[in-house]
């Protein structure tokens, strides 16, 4: 399922990252797991692309596949192309990949507890990352490391460089990881749940830092999160993933104001409302995420979808473009069913009227 890029970007923006038909599978004892299925998207300079979806929808695996960070075997990554500034990442050798990781593309990993080496100080790990990509002295790298720690809200940064990871809280380790990913001012930053372990005040500081990076450095950012509120406040465009596929793709305001896929609609319904009473139960999506043991042959969301009809269970819907640079992979949005005068399956008519 290929997602073609919505039009309407400013001419001054240049595409820095382009992914075409990415597929990632894992070979296991029980067979192949199809974790990512035909994912395509692009990212421009100074743009923030939000990626949302339930756990297991393929968000993190997609982004780790871009930098060949998954162990192979069992992972197998194929794509028509993964282009960073026009260079194909899949054809890069080990040396080029080392330069790209952290230099051209920064990555904030989801779990700060396992991302830092417990036997080296935070200062050593930060300066090592800086000197790997920048031609500066050890003293300059240490000053840069202290500056980065201060930027992400760690008090007494010079002194904390001498500390080991176990001397930091979980939230502080996450801030160290953010500082490390920003050390070499990459052109692309992939942030995988970067503020999950942080309190609200520090989260606000990190979001403000991200806004500054976009404005001052023109950094393109991919922000993976479960927090739809954060996406609404910082993203330009949003990708919604489900079952290893992109099911909706739209500018952020368009997505929130006019969701076109039932899964997106359900995700938005799970957000708490300030108007809701204390006794009112939060909405939850019934059912379980799909099995990824085979390539998708039907709509992955159909078993949980209140709008599903026969075709949804028989054929995987293509992604279609609509007005306002909006795209969705749903049979209810296919021209065959939305065109005036078209014939709708009887069981679908009443459902479409309520959607």
N, C-alpha and C positions, 0 to 999 in steps of 0.2 A: 504494500500500500504506500504509494508515493505521495508526499505532501509537497505541493508546489508553493513557492514562496508568495505570500500576499503582496500585492503591489502597493505603491503609495509611499515608499520611503523617500527621505530627502536625498537629493542628488549628491550631496556632499558626503554621504555615508558610503563606505566601501565594504564589500563583503570580505571578511577576514577568515571565516570558517564556513565551509560548505560540505554537507554530508548528503550522499545520494545512495538510497536503497541499502542501508546498513542492516545486516542480519548477524545475530550472535546466538550460537547454540553451545550447549554443554553436553559432552558425552559422558553419561553415567552408566552404572550397572543396570539401571532400569530402562535405559534407552536415552534418546536425545531430548534435551529440554530446549525448547525454542524461546529463549528469553527476550530477544528483540527481533521484530519481524518487519522488514522493509521500511525502516525509519529514514525520513529525509527532512532536512531543515537547513537553514543557514543563519549566520550571525554577522551583523555589520559592526563597524567601529562605533563606539559610543552607545551601543544598544544593549538593553537588558531584556533577555528572553527568559520568561518564567516557565518552569516545567513542573506540572502538578499531577497528582494521581495517588492512588492507594499504595501501600507497601506491596512490593512484588509486581508492580506494573511495568518495570523495566527502566525506570529513570536513571538509577545509578549505574546499572550495567551498560546502558547506552553510552553514558559519558566516559566510563572507564574503557570502553571499547575504542573510543576515539584515539586514546593515547596508548593503546596496546598494553594496558595495565593488568589485564586478566591473564592468569597462568594458562599456557597452552602446551599440552593438553591440561585440563579437559575442555577449555574454551576454544571455540573456533569462530573467528571474526572474518566476515566477508562483506564487501561493499562494492558498488560501482566505483565510488571514489570517496575519500575523506581528504578534503583540500584545506590546508592552512596556508593562506596567502598564495594560493595557486600551486603549492607543493603537495604531492600525494603522501599522506602520512603512512599509508600501508606499504609503500615502497621504500621507506626510510630505513637505513641501517641503524645499528645500536648507537653509534656516536651521534648521529643526527637526532635520534629520539631523546638522548640525554640532554642535548641542547634545547630541544623543544619543550621537554617537561620542566616546568619551572621557569624557563627562559622566555619562550614564546607563549606558552599556555600554563597558567597557574592552576592548581587543583587544591581545593579545601575539602579534605575527606570527612566523611560523616562521623567517624568514631575517633575522637581525639585521644582516647585512652590507649589505643594500639598504634597510633600514627607517630608517636615520639619514642625514641630509643631510651629505655630507662637507665642505661649505663653511661650516658653522655649528658653533660649539662645542656640546658636550653640554649645558652650562648654559643656553645660549640656547634650545635645542630643548626642554629640560625646562620652563623657566620660561614659554615661549610656550604650551605645552600647559596649564599650570596657570592662567595668566591668561586664557586663552580661555574657561574655564569657572567660575573663581572670582573674586569681586570683591575682590582683594587687590592691594597695591602690588608694585612690582618687587622691592623689598628683601625683602618677606615671601615672595614667590614663590621667590626665590633661596634663602632659608633653608629653605623647604619642599623644594626640589630637593635641597639638600645632605642633608637628613634622609632623603629617600627613597633616595639613593645609599648612605647608611650602612646603611639597612634591608636592602638587597639585597646587602650584603657588600663594598662597594667602599671600600678604605682611603683616607684623606685626602680625603673627599668634597668639601670646600670647594675645595681646590686642583684637583681633577679636573674641576670645573665649567668651568674655563678651557681644558680640553683638547679637541681635535677627535676625531672618531670613529676616525681612523686610528691614534691613539695608544692605543687600547684593543684588547685581544685580542678574539677572537670571543666567548668566554665573558663577558667584561666588557660587550661591546656588548649581549649578550642580557640581562644584568642591568639595563643602562640602559633597554632596552625594557620590561622588567618594571616598573621604577620609574615610567616614563612612563605606563604603563597604570593604575597605582595612584594616580597623582597627585591625581585628583579624587574618590577614594573612590567609584567607581561601584557601582551596585547589582548589576550583572552583570559578570563578568569572563570573557572567552573567551580561553583560553590554548591556542595552537596549538603543540604541542611545545615548551613554554617552557624545559625543562631539557636539551634535546638537546646543546647545546654546552658544558654545564657539567660540571666535575668532580664527583665523588661528594660531597665535603664541601659545596660550594656548593649542589648539588642538594638536599641535606638541609636547608640553611638556607632555601632557597626554599620547600620543602614545609612547613617549620615556619611560615614567614611566611603561607602560604596558610591553614593551619589557624587561625592567629591572626585573619586577616581574616574567616574564616567565623564564628568565635566572637564577636569583638568588634563587627563591623559587620553581621553577618547577610548578607554578600555571597553571592549565588548564583554558582557557578562552573561553567563548562563546560571540561573538561580533555581536550584532544585529544592522544593519545599512541600510540606503538607499544609502550610499556613496560607490560606487563600487571602487573608487580610494583608499579609506582607506583600504578596504578589500584586494585589490591587493598588498598593501604595507606591511600588517602585518599578514595575515591569512596563515595557512597551508592548510586547506581544506575549501571548501565553500558548503553550502547547499542553494539551491534556492527554495523558497516556493511560492506556488500559490494556492488560493482557499482552504487553510487549509491543503495542501499536500506538500510533497517534490517532486519536479518535476525533479531536477537534483542535483547531488552530485559528487564532484570531487576535486582533488588537485587544488590549486588556479591557478597555471600556466596552467594546462591542461584546466581548465574551461575557462580562458580568451583567450587562443590560439585556442581552439577547442570546442566551445559550441555545445552541441548536442540536446538541446531542443529549439523549436522555441521561447519560452518565454524568455529563457536566452539570446538567440541571439537578441531579441528585446530590452531587458534591456541594453545590451552592446551597442546597436545602439543609445540609448538615451544619452549616455555620450558625452559631447562636445569634439570636436577635435581641437587641436591647428592649424591644417591646414585649418579649415573651415573659409570661409569668413564671414564678419560681417553681410552680407545680407542673408546668408544661414540660413534657419529655422532649429531649433533643431527637431530631429525625436521624434515623440510621438507614443505610442501604441494606435491604434484605439479601440473604444469600452469601456466597463465598466467591472470591476471585477465581478465574478459570484455571484449569490445568494447562500447563504449557508443554505437555508431553508430545505434542504434534504441531505442525504448522497450522495456522487457523484456516478452517474451511467454512466457518459460519461467523456470524457476529458474536464476538466473545462476551458481550454484555447481555445478549438475548435472554439467557436463563434468569437474569435478575431484573429485566426491563419490563415495566408495566405496559409499554407500547409495542412490544414485539408481536409480529405476525409470522406466518409460515415461512416466508422467504428469509427472514432473519435467522432461522434455524437451519437453512439449507445452503446459504451462500454468504461469503464474507463481503460486506458492502465496500465499494470503492469510495475514496474520499472525493467529494465534489465541492466546487467553489460556488459561493453565493455572493450576495451583495456585501458591501462594506469590508472587503478583503477577508471574508469569513469562509472557513472550510470545515466540513464535518463528514465523518464516515458513518452514515446512517441511512438505511433504506427509506426512511420517512422524508429524507431531504434529497433523494435521488430525483432527477428531472422526470423520470418515468411516472412518479407519483405526485409530483408537485405541479406539473404542467396542467394548465386549465383544460378541463374536459377529459383528463386521463381517467382510466378505470382503476379504482382502488379495490383491493380485496375487501369483502364485506366486513370481516372482523377488524379491519384497520380504520374504517371511517370514523367511528365514534372515538377511537383513541386519538386520532390526529386532531379532532376538534378540541380535545382537552389539552393538547400539548402546547 
